[in-house]
Amino acid sequence: MFKKLKYFIITSDCFHALLYRFVRLYSFTFRLTIENEDRWMDYVNKGGRVLLCAWHQQFFAAIGYFKKYEKYQPSLMISKSLDGDIIAGVAHRTGWHAVRGSSSKDGRTALTEMILRLKKFRLAGHVVDGPRGPAGIVKAGVISLARAADSMIVPFYARADNAWYFNSWDTFMLPKPFARVFIRFDAMFSGFSAADGGDFENRRRSLEQRMLPEIRVGNGRSCVHEQKP
């Protein structure tokens, strides 16, 4: 009975609305610095397609700021899980369309929908190591999606001068209230390159090598620990 009640509450619109408001208020405390945004936004505004991608560890820091992109009707693939239900509820209120599915469940259908929406609306987001990891490994979906939609990939990274890092599979980062948060967009990256013959695995590895220096993987501790300035 308790489990059913808990599920009902967590999946309700009321809970999602309250959580969204909390996340927005929390994010408003961040002292944001945004780097290298203009180039890819100019590309989208001129008709190009962009797939923003990040490590699972760092996505929370960008939720509040990314509401500014809602005019593009961007999409984000979110797993069909309880955690995914919560994230989808918040994403919807941020102006992002949740496409439900992952590599472990309904991935092909979700990828097809992502491709169609990216082609039409020209902007989407993707978590490169998926909902379960392993951390630091770029999964194949980002390259498949970018190639099929003829889109450029733009990695982005978030860091904070004062944050909690959790003992989770991704060493999840939660900036502390009033932390200085830096969101930096990388240069545009093509899912196809003549230099490597367009080889799929080479492209995936190239993206992974580019993004790896920006992730903090593992801490060797069994509790939340802090990063100080």
C-alpha positions in Angstrom: 0.0 0.0 0.0 2.8 2.4 0.9 4.7 1.7 -2.3 1.6 2.3 -4.4 1.0 5.6 -2.6 4.6 6.6 -3.0 4.5 5.8 -6.7 1.2 7.8 -7.1 2.8 10.9 -5.4 6.1 10.8 -7.3 4.4 10.4 -10.7 1.7 13.0 -10.1 1.6 16.3 -11.9 1.4 18.2 -8.6 4.7 16.7 -7.4 6.4 17.4 -10.7 5.2 21.0 -10.6 6.4 21.5 -7.0 9.8 19.9 -7.9 10.1 22.1 -10.9 9.5 25.2 -8.9 12.1 24.1 -6.3 14.7 23.3 -9.0 14.1 26.8 -10.6 14.4 28.6 -7.3 17.5 26.6 -6.4 19.1 27.3 -9.8 18.4 31.0 -9.4 20.9 31.1 -6.6 23.7 30.1 -8.9 26.1 32.8 -10.1 26.3 31.7 -13.7 29.1 32.2 -16.2 28.3 31.0 -19.8 31.1 30.4 -22.3 31.1 29.8 -26.1 27.3 29.8 -26.6 27.0 32.3 -29.5 28.6 30.2 -32.2 26.3 27.2 -32.0 23.2 29.3 -31.4 24.0 31.4 -34.6 24.4 28.1 -36.5 20.9 27.0 -35.3 19.3 30.3 -36.1 20.7 30.1 -39.6 19.0 26.7 -40.2 21.6 24.3 -38.9 20.9 21.5 -36.4 22.7 21.0 -33.1 22.7 18.2 -30.6 23.8 19.4 -27.2 25.4 16.6 -25.1 26.7 16.3 -21.6 27.8 13.8 -18.9 25.0 12.6 -16.6 27.1 13.9 -13.7 26.7 17.5 -14.8 23.2 18.0 -16.2 21.6 19.4 -13.1 23.6 22.6 -13.1 22.2 23.5 -16.6 18.5 22.8 -15.9 17.6 26.4 -14.9 19.6 28.1 -17.7 18.4 25.8 -20.4 14.8 27.1 -20.2 15.9 29.9 -22.5 16.0 27.3 -25.3 12.3 26.4 -25.1 11.4 28.5 -28.1 13.2 25.9 -30.2 11.0 23.1 -28.9 14.0 21.0 -28.1 13.9 17.3 -27.3 15.7 15.1 -24.8 15.7 11.3 -24.5 14.7 10.1 -21.0 14.5 6.5 -19.8 11.2 4.7 -19.0 11.8 4.5 -15.3 10.6 6.1 -12.1 13.6 8.4 -12.1 12.8 9.1 -15.7 9.2 10.0 -14.9 10.5 12.6 -12.5 13.1 14.1 -14.9 10.5 14.1 -17.7 8.1 16.0 -15.6 10.7 18.7 -14.8 11.9 18.8 -18.4 8.4 19.4 -19.8 8.0 22.4 -17.5 11.4 23.7 -18.6 10.1 23.7 -22.2 11.9 20.5 -23.3 10.0 17.6 -25.0 10.7 14.3 -23.3 11.2 11.4 -25.7 10.8 8.3 -23.5 13.2 5.4 -24.0 16.8 4.2 -23.5 19.2 1.6 -24.7 17.6 -0.9 -22.4 14.0 -0.2 -23.2 12.3 1.1 -26.3 15.5 2.6 -27.5 14.9 2.2 -31.2 11.5 3.9 -31.1 12.8 6.7 -29.0 15.8 7.2 -31.3 13.5 7.4 -34.4 11.4 10.1 -32.6 14.5 12.0 -31.6 15.8 12.0 -35.2 12.5 13.3 -36.6 12.2 16.1 -34.0 15.8 17.1 -34.4 15.4 17.4 -38.1 12.2 19.5 -37.6 13.1 21.7 -34.7 16.9 21.8 -35.1 17.8 21.5 -31.4 18.0 18.5 -29.0 19.9 17.3 -26.0 21.5 14.0 -25.1 23.2 12.5 -22.1 26.2 10.6 -23.5 26.7 8.0 -20.8 22.9 7.3 -20.5 20.8 6.8 -17.4 23.0 4.0 -15.9 26.5 4.5 -17.2 29.2 3.5 -16.9 30.6 6.9 -16.3 33.1 8.3 -18.7 31.9 6.1 -21.6 30.2 7.8 -24.5 27.5 5.5 -25.8 26.8 5.0 -29.5 23.4 6.7 -29.5 24.8 10.2 -29.8 26.7 9.5 -33.0 23.7 7.6 -34.5 21.4 10.4 -33.7 23.7 13.2 -35.1 24.4 11.3 -38.3 20.8 10.4 -39.0 19.6 14.0 -38.4 22.6 15.6 -40.2 23.3 17.5 -37.0 26.4 18.9 -35.3 27.3 17.7 -31.8 28.1 20.4 -29.2 29.3 19.0 -25.9 28.8 21.2 -22.9 30.4 21.0 -19.4 29.4 22.3 -16.0 31.5 22.9 -13.0 31.1 24.8 -9.8 33.4 26.4 -7.3 31.5 24.8 -4.4 29.6 21.6 -4.9 28.6 18.2 -3.5 29.7 15.1 -5.3 27.6 12.0 -4.5 28.8 8.4 -4.2 26.7 7.4 -7.2 27.7 5.6 -10.4 28.3 9.0 -12.1 29.7 10.9 -9.0 26.7 13.2 -9.5 27.5 16.9 -9.0 25.1 19.2 -7.1 26.3 22.8 -6.9 25.7 24.3 -3.5 23.4 27.3 -3.2 25.0 30.6 -4.3 27.9 28.7 -5.9 29.6 30.2 -9.0 28.6 27.8 -11.8 30.4 27.7 -15.1 28.7 26.3 -18.2 31.1 26.0 -21.2 30.1 24.9 -24.7 32.7 23.1 -26.7 33.4 23.5 -30.4 31.0 21.9 -32.8 31.8 18.3 -33.5 30.6 16.3 -36.6 29.3 12.8 -36.4 31.1 12.1 -39.7 34.7 12.9 -40.5 36.6 12.3 -43.8 39.8 12.0 -41.7 38.7 8.7 -40.2 36.7 7.6 -43.2 33.5 8.2 -41.3 34.1 5.2 -39.2 31.4 5.0 -36.5 33.5 3.7 -33.6 36.3 6.2 -34.4 33.9 9.1 -34.1 32.5 7.8 -30.9 36.0 7.4 -29.4 37.0 10.9 -30.7 34.0 12.4 -28.9 34.8 10.4 -25.8 38.4 11.6 -25.7 37.3 15.2 -26.1 34.8 15.0 -23.3 36.8 12.8 -20.8 39.0 15.5 -19.3 35.8 17.3 -18.2 34.4 14.6 -16.0 35.2 13.6 -12.4 34.9 9.9 -12.2 34.9 8.2 -8.8 36.1 9.5 -5.4 36.9 6.3 -3.5 34.6 7.4 -0.6 31.3 6.0 0.6 29.6 9.3 1.3 29.0 12.7 -0.2 32.1 14.9 -0.3 32.7 18.5 -1.0 34.7 20.4 -3.6 36.0 23.7 -2.2 37.1 26.7 -4.1 
